[in-house]
Amino acid sequence: MNLQKIFNWLLLLFALFIIFQILRKIFGGSWGLEELVTALLVMNLGATLALHSRLIAVHLKIHKIDVKLSEHLGWHKGQERKNS
């Protein structure tokens, strides 16, 4: 299990805990408003970081495909292949 999956599971558990606390607040108890808002902000930050890491991974995959496609099209045009 890689670090990204562990982070996503922890974020999901944290989100479920916050939902539980919100429901407890609605029905008369638990955390104060400031604690709930802070927890929601931390969850939002974690979700943003998780999304950003996924976007970086997708960008790297697209870049690999772009390089391979450029080399292939260059071969059709008769250009030499770059050794990198």
N, C-alpha and C positions, 0 to 999 in steps of 0.2 A: 504494500500500500504506500503510495507516494505522499509527499508532504501536502500536495494540493488536495487530495481526497481527505486526508486527516483534517485539514483546515475547513473544508466544506462540511464535514460531519460535525465538527465543533461549533461551527456557525449555525447549523441547523438545530443542534441541541440548545444553543443559546437563544435562538429565535423561539423555540417551543417553550422555554422557560419564561421568556418575556411575555408570550401570549398567555401563559398560565397566570402570571402576575397581573396582567391587564384584566383578565377575567375576575381574579380575586378583588382587584380594585373596584371593578364595576359592581360586584356583589357585596362590597362593604368591608374592605380591609386591605391588608398587605402594605406594599410600598407607598410612599408618597409620590406626588406628581413629579417632583424634581428627579427622583431616582428612576421613575419610568421613562422620562424624557431622555435622561442621560443614557440609559440602557438602549433605548431606540436609536439614539445617535451612534452609539458604539456598534450596534448591529448594522446600521446603514454603512458605516465606515468599513466594516468587515466585508459586507456584500460588495461594496465598490472595489475593494482590493481583490476579491475573488474574481469579479468580472474583468478587472483590468488584467490579471494574470492570464485569464483565458483568451482575452483579445490579443495579448502579446504572442501566445502560442499559435493562434490562428494566423497572425501576421507573419510569423516565421515560416509557417507552412506555405502560405501564399508566395512568399519571397522565393522559396526553394522551387516551387512550380514555375514562377516567372523566369528564374535563371535557366532552368532546364528547357523551357519553351523558347527562350531567346537563343540558346545554343542550337536547338533543333532548327529553328527558322533560319539561323545563320548558316547552318549546314546546307539547307536548301538553296540559299543565295550564293553558296560557294565560298563563304568566308571561313577562315581558319578558326578552329576551336581554341578558346582561351584556356590555358592551364592555370587554375587557381587553387 
